[in-house]
Amino acid sequence: MPNSYNPNLKNNSQKLRKNMTKEERHLWYDFLKTLPVTINRQKIVGPYILDFYCAKSKMAIELDGSQHFEQDGKASDTERDNYLKQMGIVVLRYPNNEINRHFEAVCEDIARHLGIIK
């Protein structure tokens, strides 16, 4: 399976880390950063930049803004998710409004998938 690393993605991933959305900042600083497992922000995997990635669990955490619910966004997400699945990576997706409205529930769901809580 090709793991075509695109060096141009490094600059993009660094910019995305510096300019996280408010939902990404909230999830990172108020939850993911405090976990007893290593979570990477804006991790390059093949031709994609993942919002958050836990290598130990082979799990990606994606926060979806409104563009992900349009036809092109859905198609891109399906293609991306299929690629990641072939790499053995589980993808968890949460709409931004879930981060804003049900933060604790999202955190519990992530912790459960990481095996931190049962």
N, C-alpha and C positions, 0 to 999 in steps of 0.2 A: 504494500500500500504506500503510495507516495506521500511523503511528509514535506511538501514543498514549502520550505521556509522562505519567506519573502523579507529581505532585509529592510525594505521600505516600511514594513509594519512596525519595526522597532521605534522609529520616530513617532509614528501614530500612537503606539501604545503608551509612550512616555507622555505625549500631549494629553491623552485621555486620562492618565493617572493624575496629571496636574489639574485637569478640568473636569472632574467627576460631576455628574448630575447631583442635585440635592438628595435624591433618593439613594444614589450610590454612596454618597458621603455618609448619610444617616446609617445605612446598613453596615458600612465599613467601620466607622468610628464607634458606633453604639452597639455593635454586636460582633461582626466577623473578626475584627482585629483582636478581640479579647478571648477568642476561642483557644483551647489547648492544642489545636492543630494548625499547621501552616496553610494560610490562604493567600494566594497571589492575586493582585489586582491587575487587570488588563493584560492577561497572560496570552502570549502568542502560541497558538496550537495550529500547526499546518498553515493554511491560508487565512486563518481567523484570529481575531482578538477577542478573548472571552472576558466578560465583565469581572468575574471572580473564578478562581480555580483552586481546587484542593487536589494535589497530586496523590496524596496518600489514599484518598477515597475515589480517585478518578471521577471527580464530580465538578461540573461547571454550574455556576449560578448566574443566571441572566436576568436583568431587570429590563422590562419592556415598556417603552414609551408608546405613544399613540401610533407611530409609523409602523409598528409591528402588527397592527391589527388591520392594516390596509392590504390589498391583494398582493402587491409586490413584496411587502414586508413578510407576510405569511409564507410566501414561496421561498424567500431567502432563508427564513428561519427553518423551514422544513429541510432545505438542502444542507444547511449548516448542521442541524441536529442529526441528520442521517450520516454525515461525514464523521461527526463526533462519536456517534453510536458505533460506527465501524472501528473507531479507535479505542472502543471500550469505555468511553466517557459517558456518564449519566448527566443529562441536562435538566436542571430545575429552572423553570421560568416563572417569574412573578411580575405582574403588571405594576407599574409605578403606583397606581392608586391603591394597591394592596399594601405596599410599603407605607403609604401615607395613612391609610385607614385601619390596617390590621397588622401593625408592626410586630407585636408580640407573637401572633399566630404564625407569621412568616418565619420569625426566628426559631420558634419551636419546630416548625416543619423542617427547616434546614438542619437544626441540631439532631432531629430524629434521623434524617437521611445520612448524616455524618456519623451516626452511632454514638453521639454524645449523651442523648437521652433516649429512653425507650417509650 
